[in-house]
Amino acid sequence: MRNSRFKEEQIVGIIQEYGAGAKVSELCRRHGMSDATSYKWKAEVTRSNRVRCAIFSMT
């Protein structure tokens, strides 16, 4: 499997920019990625946050 061009810290930063109100098309143009990639990253972060919250609520 191919390695990502972006480090995890960069992905989190891009997702935070999206959360702050930046448009997906602008983010993709600025960082040189596709719309599909940005939505995939957002879904992965959302899923991992849900799992993390579920684990902490069990303890």
Secondary structure by P-SEA (a helix, b strand, c coil): cccccccaaaaaaaaaaaaacccaaaaaaaacccaaaaaaaaaaaaaaaaaaaaaaaac
